[in-house]
Amino acid sequence: MRVVVPFAAETPKTRLEPTLTAAERSAFARAMLVDVLRAVVEAGHEPTVVSTAPLSIADLELPGEVEAATSVTVDDRPLTEAVNARLPGGSESDADGDDGEDTEAVAVVMADLALATPTALEALFAADADVAIAPGRAGGTNALVVREPAFRVDYHGASYLDHRELAREAGATLETVDSFQLATDIDEPDEIVEVLVHGHETDRAPSYLRELGFDLAEREGRVTAVRGEPAGSE
């Protein structure tokens, strides 16, 4: 199985603008990408980052085994087009692999799944259906595995619902994989709390947020993320 990780390298995470500066958003997006890549590699696969702009593997400072297993290709097309080209039967379906045939299963894992774990990904990858989907909490598609060459993605709007219908039209069997870790993508400021609550100390994304001064606080009976002084400041 080939694993594709789309990444918006130029202006990532614009909806976090009320909370993070442009430089911080870029660094945070890369931190989440590193955590996703490590989870994919620990699940036994070699990920290909499909980046909208040139991206240096060395700049990501990946752990050695993750760096060795990861490749990067640049594709500035919109997400739907870039992914469809790499699905089974697509125009570049074996361009990013070593020797894969164009009928090989393809997994697509979004780069902002900061809570993704090897166990959660293994459950998705092990699904037997022609199309297996891990939906996001707001109706998006956070990760999927495609084995049916007639299936194509469409990431606009409520893509999970669209993908269910597209699978039916393609005559493909469908499985929905219910996973909190894969359902949690980080797009909005109020979602940062999930990274602080559920992320592990060894993960890059929560560590970076704490370096910026983020911590947990209780407000009106709910836990939220608040920003204080950066770690190490006097």
NUFI-879002 format. One record per atom (N, C-alpha, C, O): atom name; x, y, z; residue in one letter. Coordinates in steps of 0.1 Angstrom, whole numbers. Layout:
% NUFI-879002
PT   atom      px      py      pz   type
PT     CA       X       Y       Z      A
...
***
This chain:
% NUFI-879002
PT   atom      px      py      pz   type
PT      N       8     -12       0      M
PT     CA       0       0       0      M
PT      C       9      12       0      M
PT      O      18      14       8      M
PT      N       5      22      -9      R
PT     CA      12      35      -9      R
PT      C       5      45       0      R
PT      O      -8      44       0      R
PT      N      12      53       7      V
PT     CA       5      63      16      V
PT      C       9      77      11      V
PT      O      21      80      11      V
PT      N      -1      85       8      V
PT     CA       1      99       3      V
PT      C      -3     108      15      V
PT      O     -14     107      21      V
PT      N       5     118      17      V
PT     CA       2     128      28      V
PT      C       2     142      21      V
PT      O      13     148      19      V
PT      N      -9     147      17      P
PT     CA      -9     161      11      P
PT      C      -5     171      21      P
PT      O      -9     170      33      P
PT      N       2     181      16      F
PT     CA       7     192      26      F
PT      C       7     205      18      F
PT      O      13     207       8      F
PT      N       0     215      24      A
PT     CA       0     229      19      A
PT      C      12     236      25      A
PT      O      12     241      36      A
PT      N      22     237      17      A
PT     CA      35     242      22      A
PT      C      36     257      23      A
PT      O      44     263      31      A
PT      N      28     265      15      E
PT     CA      31     279      13      E
PT      C      23     287      24      E
PT      O      29     295      31      E
PT      N      10     285      25      T
PT     CA       2     293      35      T
PT      C      -7     284      43      T
PT      O     -19     284      41      T
PT      N      -1     276      51      P
PT     CA      -9     266      59      P
PT      C     -17     272      70      P
PT      O     -13     282      76      P
PT      N     -28     265      73      K
PT     CA     -36     268      85      K
PT      C     -40     282      87      K
PT      O     -38     288      97      K
PT      N     -45     288      76      T
PT     CA     -49     302      77      T
PT      C     -60     305      87      T
PT      O     -61     316      92      T
PT      N     -68     295      90      R
PT     CA     -79     297     100      R
PT      C     -74     298     114      R
PT      O     -82     301     123      R
PT      N     -61     296     116      L
PT     CA     -55     297     129      L
PT      C     -49     311     131      L
PT      O     -43     314     141      L
PT      N     -52     320     121      E
PT     CA     -46     334     121      E
PT      C     -50     341     134      E
PT      O     -41     349     139      E
PT      N     -62     340     140      P
PT     CA     -65     348     152      P
PT      C     -56     344     164      P
PT      O     -55     351     174      P
PT      N     -49     332     163      T
PT     CA     -41     327     174      T
PT      C     -27     326     172      T
PT      O     -19     328     181      T
PT      N     -23     323     159      L
PT     CA      -9     322     156      L
PT      C      -4     331     145      L
PT      O     -12     334     136      L
PT      N       8     336     145      T
PT     CA      13     344     134      T
PT      C      16     335     122      T
PT      O      15     323     123      T
PT      N      19     341     111      A
PT     CA      21     333      98      A
PT      C      33     323     101      A
PT      O      33     312      96      A
PT      N      44     328     107      A
PT     CA      55     320     109      A
PT      C      52     309     119      A
PT      O      57     297     117      A
PT      N      44     312     129      E
PT     CA      40     301     139      E
PT      C      31     291     132      E
PT      O      32     279     135      E
PT      N      22     295     124      R
PT     CA      13     286     117      R
PT      C      21     276     108      R
PT      O      18     264     107      R
PT      N      31     282     101      S
PT     CA      40     273      93      S
PT      C      47     263     101      S
PT      O      48     251      97      S
PT      N      53     267     112      A
PT     CA      60     258     121      A
PT      C      51     248     127      A
PT      O      55     236     128      A
PT      N      39     252     131      F
PT     CA      29     243     137      F
PT      C      25     232     127      F
PT      O      24     220     130      F
PT      N      22     237     114      A
PT     CA      18     228     104      A
PT      C      29     217     101      A
PT      O      26     205      99      A
PT      N      41     221     101      R
PT     CA      52     212      99      R
PT      C      54     203     111      R
PT      O      58     191     109      R
PT      N      51     208     123      A
PT     CA      52     199     135      A
PT      C      41     188     134      A
PT      O      44     176     137      A
PT      N      29     191     130      M
PT     CA      19     181     128      M
PT      C      22     171     117      M
PT      O      20     159     119      M
PT      N      28     177     106      L
PT     CA      32     168      95      L
PT      C      42     158     100      L
PT      O      41     146      97      L
PT      N      52     162     108      V
PT     CA      62     153     114      V
PT      C      55     142     122      V
PT      O      59     130     121      V
PT      N      46     145     130      D
PT     CA      39     135     139      D
PT      C      31     125     130      D
PT      O      31     113     133      D
PT      N      25     130     119      V
PT     CA      17     122     110      V
PT      C      27     112     103      V
PT      O      24     100     102      V
PT      N      38     117      98      L
PT     CA      48     109      91      L
PT      C      53      98     100      L
PT      O      55      87      96      L
PT      N      56     102     113      R
PT     CA      61      92     122      R
PT      C      51      81     125      R
PT      O      55      69     125      R
PT      N      38      85     126      A
PT     CA      28      75     128      A
PT      C      27      65     116      A
PT      O      25      53     118      A
PT      N      28      71     104      V
PT     CA      27      62      92      V
PT      C      38      52      92      V
PT      O      36      41      89      V
PT      N      50      57      94      V
PT     CA      62      48      94      V
PT      C      61      38     105      V
PT      O      64      26     102      V
PT      N      57      42     117      E
PT     CA      56      32     127      E
PT      C      44      22     125      E
PT      O      44      11     130      E
PT      N      35      25     116      A
PT     CA      25      16     112      A
PT      C      30       7     101      A
PT      O      22      -2      96      A
PT      N      42       9      96      G
PT     CA      48      -1      87      G
PT      C      48       4      72      G
PT      O      49      -5      63      G
PT      N      46      17      70      H
PT     CA      45      21      56      H
PT      C      55      33      53      H
PT      O      60      39      62      H
PT      N      58      35      40      E
PT     CA      67      46      36      E
PT      C      59      57      30      E
PT      O      54      56      19      E
PT      N      57      68      37      P
PT     CA      48      79      32      P
PT      C      55      88      21      P
PT      O      67      90      21      P
PT      N      47      93      12      T
PT     CA      51     103       2      T
PT      C      43     116       6      T
PT      O      31     116       5      T
PT      N      51     126       9      V
PT     CA      45     139      11      V
PT      C      42     146      -3      V
PT      O      52     148     -11      V
PT      N      30     149      -6      V
PT     CA      27     156     -18      V
PT      C      25     171     -14      V
PT      O      14     175      -9      V
PT      N      35     179     -17      S
PT     CA      36     193     -12      S
PT      C      32     202     -23      S
PT      O      35     200     -35      S
PT      N      25     213     -19      T
PT     CA      22     223     -29      T
PT      C      34     232     -33      T
PT      O      33     240     -43      T
PT      N      45     231     -26      A
PT     CA      57     238     -30      A
PT      C      69     230     -25      A
PT      O      67     221     -17      A
PT      N      81     234     -30      P
PT     CA      93     226     -26      P
PT      C      94     225     -11      P
PT      O      92     235      -4      P
PT      N      97     214      -6      L
PT     CA      98     211       9      L
PT      C     110     203      11      L
PT      O     112     192       6      L
PT      N     119     208      20      S
PT     CA     131     200      23      S
PT      C     129     190      35      S
PT      O     124     194      45      S
PT      N     132     178      32      I
PT     CA     131     168      42      I
PT      C     140     171      54      I
PT      O     137     169      66      I
PT      N     152     176      51      A
PT     CA     162     180      62      A
PT      C     156     190      71      A
PT      O     159     190      83      A
PT      N     149     200      66      D
PT     CA     143     211      74      D
PT      C     133     206      84      D
PT      O     130     212      94      D
PT      N     127     194      81      L
PT     CA     116     189      90      L
PT      C     123     183     102      L
PT      O     116     180     112      L
PT      N     136     180     102      E
PT     CA     143     173     113      E
PT      C     135     161     118      E
PT      O     132     159     130      E
PT      N     133     152     108      L
PT     CA     126     139     111      L
PT      C     135     130     119      L
PT      O     147     130     117      L
PT      N     129     121     127      P
PT     CA     137     110     133      P
PT      C     144     102     121      P
PT      O     138     101     110      P
PT      N     155      96     124      G
PT     CA     163      90     113      G
PT      C     155      80     105      G
PT      O     156      80      93      G
PT      N     148      71     112      E
PT     CA     141      60     105      E
PT      C     129      66      97      E
PT      O     125      61      86      E
PT      N     123      77     102      V
PT     CA     112      83      95      V
PT      C     117      91      82      V
PT      O     111      90      71      V
PT      N     129      98      84      E
PT     CA     135     105      72      E
PT      C     138      95      61      E
PT      O     136      98      49      E
PT      N     144      83      65      A
PT     CA     148      73      55      A
PT      C     136      68      47      A
PT      O     137      64      36      A
PT      N     124      67      54      A
PT     CA     113      61      47      A
PT      C     104      71      40      A
PT      O      95      67      32      A
PT      N     107      84      41      T
PT     CA      98      95      36      T
PT      C     104     101      23      T
PT      O     116     103      22      T
PT      N      95     103      14      S
PT     CA      98     110       1      S
PT      C      89     122       0      S
PT      O      78     122       6      S
PT      N      93     131      -9      V
PT     CA      85     143     -11      V
PT      C      84     145     -26      V
PT      O      94     144     -34      V
PT      N      72     149     -31      T
PT     CA      70     153     -44      T
PT      C      62     166     -44      T
PT      O      54     168     -35      T
PT      N      64     174     -54      V
PT     CA      57     187     -55      V
PT      C      46     186     -65      V
PT      O      48     182     -76      V
PT      N      34     191     -61      D
PT     CA      22     191     -70      D
PT      C      14     203     -65      D
PT      O       8     203     -54      D
PT      N      14     214     -73      D
PT     CA       7     226     -69      D
PT      C      -8     226     -74      D
PT      O     -14     237     -73      D
PT      N     -13     215     -79      R
PT     CA     -27     214     -82      R
PT      C     -36     214     -70      R
PT      O     -31     211     -59      R
PT      N     -49     218     -71      P
PT     CA     -58     217     -60      P
PT      C     -58     203     -54      P
PT      O     -54     193     -61      P
PT      N     -62     201     -41      L
PT     CA     -61     189     -34      L
PT      C     -68     178     -42      L
PT      O     -62     167     -43      L
PT      N     -80     180     -46      T
PT     CA     -88     169     -53      T
PT      C     -80     164     -65      T
PT      O     -79     152     -67      T
PT      N     -75     173     -73      E
PT     CA     -68     168     -85      E
PT      C     -55     161     -82      E
PT      O     -52     151     -88      E
PT      N     -48     166     -72      A
PT     CA     -35     160     -69      A
PT      C     -37     146     -63      A
PT      O     -29     137     -66      A
PT      N     -47     144     -55      V
PT     CA     -50     131     -49      V
PT      C     -55     122     -60      V
PT      O     -50     110     -61      V
PT      N     -64     126     -68      N
PT     CA     -70     117     -78      N
PT      C     -59     112     -88      N
PT      O     -60     100     -92      N
PT      N     -49     120     -91      A
PT     CA     -39     116     -99      A
PT      C     -31     104     -94      A
PT      O     -24      96    -101      A
PT      N     -31     102     -80      R
PT     CA     -23      92     -74      R
PT      C     -31      80     -69      R
PT      O     -26      71     -63      R
PT      N     -44      80     -71      L
PT     CA     -53      69     -67      L
PT      C     -51      58     -77      L
PT      O     -46      60     -88      L
PT      N     -55      45     -74      P
PT     CA     -53      34     -84      P
PT      C     -60      38     -97      P
PT      O     -71      42     -98      P
PT      N     -52      36    -108      G
PT     CA     -56      40    -121      G
PT      C     -54      54    -125      G
PT      O     -58      58    -136      G
PT      N     -49      63    -116      G
PT     CA     -47      77    -119      G
PT      C     -35      79    -127      G
PT      O     -27      70    -129      G
PT      N     -33      91    -132      S
PT     CA     -23      94    -142      S
PT      C      -9      93    -135      S
PT      O       1      90    -142      S
PT      N      -8      94    -122      E
PT     CA       5      93    -115      E
PT      C       4      83    -104      E
PT      O      11      84     -94      E
PT      N      -4      73    -106      S
PT     CA      -7      63     -95      S
PT      C       6      56     -91      S
PT      O       6      51     -79      S
PT      N      16      54     -99      D
PT     CA      28      47     -94      D
PT      C      40      56     -96      D
PT      O      51      51     -94      D
PT      N      38      69     -98      A
PT     CA      49      78    -100      A
PT      C      57      81     -87      A
PT      O      69      83     -87      A
PT      N      50      80     -75      D
PT     CA      56      83     -63      D
PT      C      61      71     -55      D
PT      O      66      72     -44      D
PT      N      58      59     -61      G
PT     CA      63      47     -54      G
PT      C      75      41     -60      G
PT      O      80      47     -70      G
PT      N      81      31     -54      D
PT     CA      93      25     -60      D
PT      C      90      17     -72      D
PT      O      96      18     -82      D
PT      N      81       7     -70      D
PT     CA      78      -2     -81      D
PT      C      63      -6     -81      D
PT      O      60     -17     -86      D
PT      N      55       3     -75      G
PT     CA      40      -1     -74      G
PT      C      33      -1     -87      G
PT      O      37       7     -96      G
PT      N      24     -10     -89      E
PT     CA      15     -10    -101      E
PT      C       3      -1     -98      E
PT      O       0       2     -87      E
PT      N      -3       3    -109      D
PT     CA     -14      13    -107      D
PT      C     -27       7    -101      D
PT      O     -36      15     -99      D
PT      N     -27      -5     -98      T
PT     CA     -38     -11     -91      T
PT      C     -36     -13     -76      T
PT      O     -44     -18     -68      T
PT      N     -24      -9     -71      E
PT     CA     -20     -10     -57      E
PT      C     -29       0     -49      E
PT      O     -32      11     -53      E
PT      N     -33      -5     -37      A
PT     CA     -41       3     -28      A
PT      C     -33      16     -24      A
PT      O     -21      16     -23      A
PT      N     -41      27     -23      V
PT     CA     -35      39     -19      V
PT      C     -42      45      -7      V
PT      O     -55      45      -7      V
PT      N     -35      49       3      A
PT     CA     -40      56      14      A
PT      C     -37      71      14      A
PT      O     -26      74       9      A
PT      N     -46      79      18      V
PT     CA     -44      93      18      V
PT      C     -47      98      32      V
PT      O     -58      96      38      V
PT      N     -37     103      39      V
PT     CA     -37     108      52      V
PT      C     -34     122      53      V
PT      O     -23     127      49      V
PT      N     -43     130      59      M
PT     CA     -41     145      59      M
PT      C     -30     148      69      M
PT      O     -27     141      79      M
PT      N     -23     159      66      A
PT     CA     -11     163      74      A
PT      C     -14     169      87      A
PT      O      -5     172      95      A
PT      N     -27     173      90      D
PT     CA     -30     180     102      D
PT      C     -37     171     113      D
PT      O     -44     176     121      D
PT      N     -35     158     111      L
PT     CA     -41     148     121      L
PT      C     -31     147     133      L
PT      O     -24     137     134      L
PT      N     -30     157     141      A
PT     CA     -20     158     151      A
PT      C     -21     146     162      A
PT      O     -11     144     169      A
PT      N     -32     140     162      L
PT     CA     -34     129     172      L
PT      C     -33     115     166      L
PT      O     -35     105     173      L
PT      N     -30     114     153      A
PT     CA     -29     101     146      A
PT      C     -18      92     153      A
PT      O      -8      97     157      A
PT      N     -22      80     155      T
PT     CA     -13      70     161      T
PT      C     -11      58     151      T
PT      O     -19      56     142      T
PT      N       0      51     153      P
PT     CA       1      39     144      P
PT      C     -10      29     145      P
PT      O     -14      24     135      P
PT      N     -16      28     157      T
PT     CA     -27      18     159      T
PT      C     -39      23     152      T
PT      O     -46      15     145      T
PT      N     -42      36     152      A
PT     CA     -54      41     145      A
PT      C     -52      39     130      A
PT      O     -61      36     123      A
PT      N     -40      42     125      L
PT     CA     -37      41     111      L
PT      C     -38      26     107      L
PT      O     -43      23      96      L
PT      N     -32      17     115      E
PT     CA     -33       3     112      E
PT      C     -47      -2     110      E
PT      O     -50     -10     101      E
PT      N     -56       3     118      A
PT     CA     -70      -1     117      A
PT      C     -76       3     104      A
PT      O     -84      -4      98      A
PT      N     -73      16     100      L
PT     CA     -77      21      87      L
PT      C     -71      12      76      L
PT      O     -79       8      67      L
PT      N     -59      10      76      F
PT     CA     -52       3      65      F
PT      C     -56     -11      64      F
PT      O     -56     -17      53      F
PT      N     -61     -17      75      A
PT     CA     -65     -31      75      A
PT      C     -79     -33      70      A
PT      O     -83     -45      68      A
PT      N     -87     -23      68      A
PT     CA    -101     -24      64      A
PT      C    -101     -31      50      A
PT      O     -93     -29      42      A
PT      N    -111     -40      49      D
PT     CA    -111     -49      37      D
PT      C    -119     -42      25      D
PT      O    -119     -47      14      D
PT      N    -126     -31      28      A
PT     CA    -135     -25      18      A
PT      C    -127     -19       6      A
PT      O    -115     -16       8      A
PT      N    -134     -18      -5      D
PT     CA    -128     -11     -17      D
PT      C    -124       3     -13      D
PT      O    -114       9     -18      D
PT      N    -133      10      -5      V
PT     CA    -130      23       0      V
PT      C    -133      24      15      V
PT      O    -144      20      19      V
PT      N    -122      27      22      A
PT     CA    -124      28      37      A
PT      C    -121      43      41      A
PT      O    -111      49      36      A
PT      N    -130      49      48      I
PT     CA    -129      63      51      I
PT      C    -129      65      67      I
PT      O    -137      60      74      I
PT      N    -120      74      71      A
PT     CA    -120      79      85      A
PT      C    -125      93      84      A
PT      O    -117     102      80      A
PT      N    -138      96      87      P
PT     CA    -143     110      86      P
PT      C    -138     119      96      P
PT      O    -134     115     107      P
PT      N    -138     132      93      G
PT     CA    -136     142     103      G
PT      C    -149     145     111      G
PT      O    -160     141     107      G
PT      N    -147     153     121      R
PT     CA    -159     156     130      R
PT      C    -169     165     123      R
PT      O    -181     165     127      R
PT      N    -166     173     114      A
PT     CA    -175     182     107      A
PT      C    -179     177      93      A
PT      O    -183     186      85      A
PT      N    -177     165      90      G
PT     CA    -181     159      77      G
PT      C    -171     159      67      G
PT      O    -174     156      55      G
PT      N    -158     162      70      G
PT     CA    -148     161      61      G
PT      C    -142     147      60      G
PT      O    -147     138      67      G
PT      N    -132     145      51      T
PT     CA    -126     132      50      T
PT      C    -111     133      54      T
PT      O    -103     139      47      T
PT      N    -108     128      66      N
PT     CA     -94     130      71      N
PT      C     -84     120      66      N
PT      O     -72     123      65      N
PT      N     -89     108      64      A
PT     CA     -80      97      58      A
PT      C     -89      87      51      A
PT      O    -100      85      55      A
PT      N     -83      81      41      L
PT     CA     -91      70      34      L
PT      C     -81      61      27      L
PT      O     -69      64      24      L
PT      N     -86      49      24      V
PT     CA     -78      39      17      V
PT      C     -87      36       5      V
PT      O     -99      33       6      V
PT      N     -81      36      -7      V
PT     CA     -88      33     -20      V
PT      C     -82      21     -27      V
PT      O     -70      21     -29      V
PT      N     -90      11     -29      R
PT     CA     -85      -1     -37      R
PT      C     -93      -2     -50      R
PT      O     -89     -10     -59      R
PT      N    -103       6     -52      E
PT     CA    -112       5     -64      E
PT      C    -107      16     -75      E
PT      O    -108      28     -72      E
PT      N    -102      12     -86      P
PT     CA     -97      21     -96      P
PT      C    -108      31    -102      P
PT      O    -104      41    -107      P
PT      N    -121      27    -100      A
PT     CA    -131      36    -106      A
PT      C    -135      47     -96      A
PT      O    -142      56    -100      A
PT      N    -130      47     -84      F
PT     CA    -133      57     -74      F
PT      C    -124      69     -75      F
PT      O    -112      68     -77      F
PT      N    -130      81     -73      R
PT     CA    -123      93     -73      R
PT      C    -128     102     -62      R
PT      O    -140     101     -58      R
PT      N    -119     110     -56      V
PT     CA    -123     119     -45      V
PT      C    -128     132     -49      V
PT      O    -126     136     -61      V
PT      N    -135     139     -40      D
PT     CA    -140     152     -42      D
PT      C    -140     159     -28      D
PT      O    -149     156     -20      D
PT      N    -130     167     -25      Y
PT     CA    -128     172     -12      Y
PT      C    -136     185      -9      Y
PT      O    -134     191       1      Y
PT      N    -145     189     -18      H
PT     CA    -152     201     -15      H
PT      C    -164     198      -6      H
PT      O    -170     188      -7      H
PT      N    -167     208       3      G
PT     CA    -179     207      12      G
PT      C    -178     195      21      G
PT      O    -168     191      26      G
PT      N    -190     189      23      A
PT     CA    -191     177      32      A
PT      C    -186     165      25      A
PT      O    -193     157      20      A
PT      N    -173     164      24      S
PT     CA    -167     154      15      S
PT      C    -169     139      19      S
PT      O    -170     130      11      S
PT      N    -171     137      32      Y
PT     CA    -174     123      37      Y
PT      C    -187     119      30      Y
PT      O    -188     107      25      Y
PT      N    -198     127      30      L
PT     CA    -210     123      24      L
PT      C    -209     121       9      L
PT      O    -214     112       3      L
PT      N    -201     130       3      D
PT     CA    -199     129     -11      D
PT      C    -191     116     -15      D
PT      O    -194     110     -25      D
PT      N    -181     113      -6      H
PT     CA    -174     101      -9      H
PT      C    -182      88      -7      H
PT      O    -179      78     -14      H
PT      N    -191      88       2      R
PT     CA    -200      77       3      R
PT      C    -208      75     -10      R
PT      O    -209      64     -15      R
PT      N    -213      86     -15      E
PT     CA    -221      85     -27      E
PT      C    -212      81     -39      E
PT      O    -216      73     -48      E
PT      N    -200      87     -40      L
PT     CA    -191      84     -51      L
PT      C    -187      69     -50      L
PT      O    -185      63     -61      L
PT      N    -185      63     -39      A
PT     CA    -182      49     -37      A
PT      C    -194      41     -43      A
PT      O    -192      31     -50      A
PT      N    -206      45     -39      R
PT     CA    -218      37     -44      R
PT      C    -218      38     -59      R
PT      O    -221      28     -66      R
PT      N    -216      50     -65      E
PT     CA    -216      51     -80      E
PT      C    -205      43     -86      E
PT      O    -207      38     -98      E
PT      N    -194      41     -80      A
PT     CA    -183      33     -85      A
PT      C    -185      18     -83      A
PT      O    -177      10     -88      A
PT      N    -196      15     -76      G
PT     CA    -198       0     -74      G
PT      C    -188      -5     -63      G
PT      O    -185     -17     -63      G
PT      N    -183       3     -55      A
PT     CA    -173      -1     -45      A
PT      C    -179      -4     -32      A
PT      O    -188       3     -28      A
PT      N    -174     -14     -25      T
PT     CA    -178     -16     -11      T
PT      C    -172      -5      -2      T
PT      O    -161       1      -5      T
PT      N    -179      -1       8      L
PT     CA    -175      10      16      L
PT      C    -174       7      31      L
PT      O    -183       0      36      L
PT      N    -164      11      38      E
PT     CA    -164      10      53      E
PT      C    -160      23      59      E
PT      O    -151      30      55      E
PT      N    -167      27      69      T
PT     CA    -164      39      77      T
PT      C    -156      34      90      T
PT      O    -161      26      97      T
PT      N    -145      40      92      V
PT     CA    -136      37     103      V
PT      C    -138      48     114      V
PT      O    -134      59     111      V
PT      N    -144      44     125      D
PT     CA    -146      53     136      D
PT      C    -134      55     145      D
PT      O    -131      45     152      D
PT      N    -128      66     144      S
PT     CA    -115      68     152      S
PT      C    -114      82     157      S
PT      O    -114      91     148      S
PT      N    -114      84     170      F
PT     CA    -112      98     175      F
PT      C     -99     104     170      F
PT      O     -98     115     167      F
PT      N     -88      96     170      Q
PT     CA     -75     101     167      Q
PT      C     -75     106     152      Q
PT      O     -69     116     149      Q
PT      N     -82      98     143      L
PT     CA     -82     102     129      L
PT      C     -93     113     126      L
PT      O     -92     119     116      L
PT      N    -102     114     135      A
PT     CA    -113     124     132      A
PT      C    -109     138     137      A
PT      O    -116     147     133      A
PT      N     -98     139     144      T
PT     CA     -94     152     150      T
PT      C     -84     158     141      T
PT      O     -72     156     142      T
PT      N     -88     167     132      D
PT     CA     -79     176     124      D
PT      C     -79     190     131      D
PT      O     -89     194     137      D
PT      N     -68     197     130      I
PT     CA     -66     209     137      I
PT      C     -67     221     126      I
PT      O     -57     223     119      I
PT      N     -78     228     126      D
PT     CA     -80     239     117      D
PT      C     -84     252     124      D
PT      O     -80     262     119      D
PT      N     -91     251     135      E
PT     CA     -96     262     142      E
PT      C     -89     264     155      E
PT      O     -84     255     161      E
PT      N     -89     277     160      P
PT     CA     -83     280     173      P
PT      C     -88     271     185      P
PT      O     -80     267     193      P
PT      N    -101     269     185      D
PT     CA    -106     261     196      D
PT      C    -103     246     196      D
PT      O    -106     238     205      D
PT      N     -96     242     185      E
PT     CA     -92     228     184      E
PT      C     -78     225     189      E
PT      O     -74     214     191      E
PT      N     -71     236     192      I
PT     CA     -58     235     197      I
PT      C     -58     227     211      I
PT      O     -48     220     214      I
PT      N     -69     229     218      V
PT     CA     -70     222     231      V
PT      C     -68     207     230      V
PT      O     -63     201     239      V
PT      N     -73     202     219      E
PT     CA     -72     187     217      E
PT      C     -58     182     216      E
PT      O     -55     172     221      E
PT      N     -49     190     210      V
PT     CA     -35     187     209      V
PT      C     -29     186     223      V
PT      O     -21     177     226      V
PT      N     -32     196     231      L
PT     CA     -26     197     244      L
PT      C     -32     186     254      L
PT      O     -24     181     262      L
PT      N     -44     183     252      V
PT     CA     -50     173     261      V
PT      C     -46     159     257      V
PT      O     -42     151     266      V
PT      N     -46     156     244      H
PT     CA     -45     142     239      H
PT      C     -31     139     233      H
PT      O     -27     127     231      H
PT      N     -23     149     230      G
PT     CA     -10     147     224      G
PT      C       0     141     235      G
PT      O      -2     143     247      G
PT      N      10     134     230      H
PT     CA      20     128     239      H
PT      C      32     137     240      H
PT      O      34     145     231      H
PT      N      39     136     251      E
PT     CA      50     145     253      E
PT      C      61     143     242      E
PT      O      68     153     240      E
PT      N      62     132     236      T
PT     CA      72     130     226      T
PT      C      67     135     212      T
PT      O      75     135     203      T
PT      N      55     139     211      D
PT     CA      50     144     198      D
PT      C      55     158     196      D
PT      O      56     166     205      D
PT      N      57     161     183      R
PT     CA      62     175     180      R
PT      C      52     186     181      R
PT      O      55     197     186      R
PT      N      39     183     178      A
PT     CA      29     194     178      A
PT      C      26     199     192      A
PT      O      27     212     194      A
PT      N      23     191     202      P
PT     CA      21     196     215      P
PT      C      33     203     221      P
PT      O      32     213     228      P
PT      N      45     197     218      S
PT     CA      57     203     223      S
PT      C      59     217     218      S
PT      O      63     226     225      S
PT      N      56     219     205      Y
PT     CA      58     232     199      Y
PT      C      48     242     205      Y
PT      O      51     254     208      Y
PT      N      35     238     207      L
PT     CA      25     247     213      L
PT      C      30     251     227      L
PT      O      28     263     231      L
PT      N      35     242     235      R
PT     CA      39     246     248      R
PT      C      51     255     248      R
PT      O      53     264     257      R
PT      N      60     253     238      E
PT     CA      71     263     236      E
PT      C      66     277     234      E
PT      O      72     287     238      E
PT      N      55     278     227      L
PT     CA      49     291     224      L
PT      C      42     297     236      L
PT      O      37     309     236      L
PT      N      40     289     247      G
PT     CA      33     294     259      G
PT      C      19     289     261      G
PT      O      12     293     270      G
PT      N      14     280     252      F
PT     CA       1     274     254      F
PT      C       0     265     265      F
PT      O      10     257     268      F
PT      N     -11     265     273      D
PT     CA     -13     256     283      D
PT      C     -28     254     285      D
PT      O     -36     261     279      D
PT      N     -32     245     294      L
PT     CA     -46     243     296      L
PT      C     -52     251     308      L
PT      O     -45     253     318      L
PT      N     -64     255     306      A
PT     CA     -71     262     317      A
PT      C     -85     259     317      A
PT      O     -91     255     307      A
PT      N     -92     260     329      E
PT     CA    -106     257     330      E
PT      C    -114     270     330      E
PT      O    -111     279     338      E
PT      N    -124     270     321      R
PT     CA    -132     282     320      R
PT      C    -147     278     319      R
PT      O    -151     270     310      R
PT      N    -155     282     328      E
PT     CA    -169     279     329      E
PT      C    -171     264     327      E
PT      O    -180     259     320      E
PT      N    -163     256     335      G
PT     CA    -165     242     335      G
PT      C    -159     234     324      G
PT      O    -160     222     323      G
PT      N    -152     241     314      R
PT     CA    -146     234     303      R
PT      C    -131     237     302      R
PT      O    -127     248     306      R
PT      N    -124     228     297      V
PT     CA    -110     229     295      V
PT      C    -107     236     282      V
PT      O    -112     232     272      V
PT      N     -99     247     282      T
PT     CA     -96     254     270      T
PT      C     -81     256     269      T
PT      O     -73     253     279      T
PT      N     -76     260     258      A
PT     CA     -62     263     256      A
PT      C     -60     278     257      A
PT      O     -67     286     251      A
PT      N     -50     282     266      V
PT     CA     -47     296     267      V
PT      C     -33     298     264      V
PT      O     -24     289     266      V
PT      N     -29     311     260      R
PT     CA     -15     313     257      R
PT      C      -9     323     267      R
PT      O     -15     334     270      R
PT      N       2     319     273      G
PT     CA       9     327     283      G
PT      C      23     330     277      G
PT      O      25     332     265      G
PT      N      32     331     286      E
PT     CA      46     334     282      E
PT      C      52     322     276      E
PT      O      50     311     281      E
PT      N      60     324     265      P
PT     CA      67     313     259      P
PT      C      76     305     269      P
PT      O      81     312     278      P
PT      N      78     293     267      A
PT     CA      86     285     276      A
PT      C     100     290     276      A
PT      O     106     293     265      A
PT      N     106     291     288      G
PT     CA     120     296     289      G
PT      C     121     311     290      G
PT      O     132     317     292      G
PT      N     110     319     289      S
PT     CA     111     333     290      S
PT      C     111     337     304      S
PT      O     106     330     313      S
PT      N     117     349     307      E
PT     CA     118     354     320      E
PT      C     107     364     323      E
PT      O     106     369     334      E
***
